[in-house]
Amino acid sequence: MVPRKPLIAGNWKMFKTGPEAEATARGLADLVGQNTSVDIMIAPPFTALSQVASALEASPISLGAQNLYWETEGAYTGEISPGMLKAAGCTYAIIGHSERRQYFGESDEGVNRKTKAALQMGLKPVVCIGETESEREADKTFSVLDKQVRLGLEGLPLCAPEDIVVAYEPVWAIGTGKTASKDQAQEAHAFIREQVEKALGTELAAGIRILYGGSVKPDNVSELMAMPDIDGALVGGASLKPEIFAEIINFGA
Ligand code: PGA
């Protein structure tokens, strides 16, 4: 099997001004040093991208965006294109986060267009999927994940496994302190990998990284990362403080 290098990603959501984000990124870069045993990414708000990019110049930490629009340019007030993100120093772009789906009406079709646009621009999409609490209670977890993978990853251009990332984030575990148990997460990840295989083929499915997200903390990251189909973490709240996020990054140490 293709070895999958873990990816630990921080989603800063709508937190931190430019100077605050820059200071946090510098603090994290100092703590992480030249650690390259895992890939690391942080996604600050758009307004902080350039400051964080300069803070990370000498660091192996990559920069990510929290969203993008699929057009290359045009009259789309308030939107940001993949090319703009690339020029701002981004390597990754989070797409279809549950907060975007919930508050901004993002659909699987939109996620698909954004994912394609990111890949075409050479950005690595981190495609977020996950069921809500009521969907889990109604035994719909697998049908929801199946649909999100099928529609979200449909007809992608040819790419290498390291160029696309999927993040499983059960909506009921985001920012709630409730984490999926390691077995619940592994079950979902294994299922997602099977659906990725149907959508993108065996080689991609074997090599693609599937991150877990939802209340990841220093004290639960190791047991999650020990599961065979969990290849990293997408961390919200616990990525905002450099010392705590560095502990998560160093989970194996
Ligand atoms: P959380 O957020 O770690 O604060 O639960 C995760 C996410 O939304 O990506």
Boltz pocket constraint, residues with backbone or C-beta under 6 A from the ligand:
constraints:
  - pocket:
      binder: B
      contacts: [[A, 11], [A, 169], [A, 173], [A, 174], [A, 175], [A, 176], [A, 177], [A, 213], [A, 214], [A, 215], [A, 216], [A, 234], [A, 235], [A, 236], [A, 237], [A, 238]]
      max_distance: 6.0
